Amino acid sequence: MASIASVTRQLGALEISSKPNTSRPTHEKKPSQSKNVSQLLSKFAAPNPFPVKATISKSSSQTSLATKQPSRPPSPPKPATKPAQPTIDIGRYDGGLELDNESRGEKVHGEAAETLALDSSVSQTRPTREWHLTDFDIGRPLGKGKFGRVYMVRTKGEPHYILALKTLYKSEIVQSRVEKQIRREIEIQQNLRHPNILRLYGYFHDEKRIFLMLEFAGKGELYKQLTKHGCFTEKRSSRYIDQMADALNYLHSKHVIHRDIKPENLLLGISGELKIGDFGWSVHAPGNRRTTLCGTLDYLPPEMVEGRDHSEKVDYWALGVLTYEFICGAPPFEDMTGYNATYKRIAKVDLRIPPKVSPEARDLITKLLQYDPEKRLPLDEVRRHPWVVKYRSKGHSTSMPMS
C-alpha cells in the first residue's frame, strides 16, 4: 500500500522503540475481531508507534510523524474543554491471563531461562523502551496458540495504540524443546519491515511467560475468509498472490526462508491487505540450503518430502499451492485417503487443475509447481506475470479491495 510504504520510508532512519502443524479439517477457529475499529486503526496502529528517545533523529518533522501528538496550547484564562479523545472498543477482558498463570506453566532455570529471557529494551539492534504487562489495558481474546493466548490490547500511555499481545509459557516451550526456535522466530520478525508482513513492535517477559507486542490485523484471519467463501475470485486471489510474492521477495533478500506458507498463517490488515503473520518455521539461512523437514504436508515441495536439500525456492512452490487453493478452495495435492497418498502426489507433481481456472492462472500455477526448484518461476517474474498484472490496482500494487 503506497501510504504505508511512504510512511515506512520516512521512518526508515528511526529505531523501533518501542503453533503446531495440524491438518486443515481440525483448524481451530478464533473469535472474530471488532467491526468498529476500521475508522481509527490507521491512526492508532501506526507503523512506528514506540520510538526510543535516545535514538530518534532531532528532526521535528520525523518526531511528529512517529508520534502524531499535538503540542499543548497555552492555558486559557478559564478552564478549557478538553477535546474528546476517539476511542476504540477493545472488548471485554475475560481474565484469561490470570487464570492461565495460576494453572499452567512454571519457572524455568539454567540455560533455558537465559535463552527465554527475551526483552526488546536490551536488544542490540533495535532497543525499545522497557515494557510490562501493567502498561496495557487488556481487551477481548483474539485466539489461542499452543503456548498461550492472544489478546487485543491498548497501551495505557498516550496515544493509546492498539496491539495484539501474544503470550508464550516458557516451561511449555522447554517441554517442546523449541527454545532456540522461538528465540529465532522473535529475532527474525523484529527486524522485518514490509507492509505485507506482520510487525513485531517489542517483547518482554516475566518469570513464567514471554509477551510479544504484535501489529493488530484489523480484518482477522485470511483462512476464516477462505472458509466462509469456499474459494476466492481470481481477482482477489491475484492481488493476494501479488502481495505474497512481494513479501517473500523481501524475506529472501534478508536471507529468510519462511517454509510454512499456508492460509492459516496469513492475516488481513484494516484495508484488507495481506499480512504474513507466523514465523514459527522461518529460518535465517545465509547459505540458503537446509535439510530439516518441516511445514504443512499439503504445502511441502518434492525436495522436502523426498528428504533432499532445499532452498528459498520451497517458498516458490508454496506460492503455487496457495494460488491453487485460493481459486479452487483446497490444496492441489490433498488426498483424503491418507498422508502417504499425498506424499506420492507431491513427489510426482500429480497436478490436476480444474476447467474453471483461467488459462492465465493455470499458467502461473504450473510454472510455480515445478519438480525442479531451479525451474520454478522467480518471484520478480510472478509479479510481472499477465495474471497478476491484469488485476493489479493502478499505482497500488499491494492494494486489496475485498471483492
Secondary structure, DSSP 8 states (H G I E B T S, - for coil): -HHHHHHHHHTTTS---------GGG--------STTHHHHHHHS-SS----GGGS-S-HHHHHHHH---------SS----------------SHHHHHHHHS-----HHHHHHT---GGG-SSS------GGGEEEEEEEEEETTEEEEEEEESSTT--EEEEEEEEHHHHHHTT-HHHHHHHHHHHTT---TTB--EEEEEE-SSEEEEEEE--TT-BHHHHHHHHSS--HHHHHHHHHHHHHHHHHHHHTTEE----SGGGEEE-TTS-EEE---TT-EE-TT--B----S-GGG--HHHHTT--B-TTHHHHHHHHHHHHHHHSS-TT--TT-HHHHHHHHHTT-----TTS-HHHHHHHHHHS-SSGGGS--HHHHHHSHHHHHH-BTTBTT-----
